[in-house]
């Protein structure tokens, strides 16, 4: 936002974006201040981009990435364990079925076997 200022020495009006009066060349304190403030703002924005705040943001994003990675690893582990467990479960069932069939072939049913064990 530029505004008009009046030169202190010659009284001419000109925009405050100029650091000197275009008519007499006198430096304008207001324009100097504005230029300084602009530079300050620029520096502040630079600091915001590379300063401690951005470090916090970076840390947060790194933490997020680590967290997501952890979740993914956890899910994969759970899936792997579940698959191994299910395989074992299926193997066990098949083994039991085979055992039953073997016993049936020998004329022994699982019920009879249980009775025998109970009587012992
Ligand atoms: Zn002037």
Boltz pocket constraint, residues with backbone or C-beta under 6 A from the ligand:
constraints:
  - pocket:
      binder: B
      contacts: [[A, 7], [A, 8], [A, 9], [A, 10], [A, 11], [A, 12], [A, 21], [A, 22], [A, 23], [A, 24], [A, 25], [A, 26]]
      max_distance: 6.0
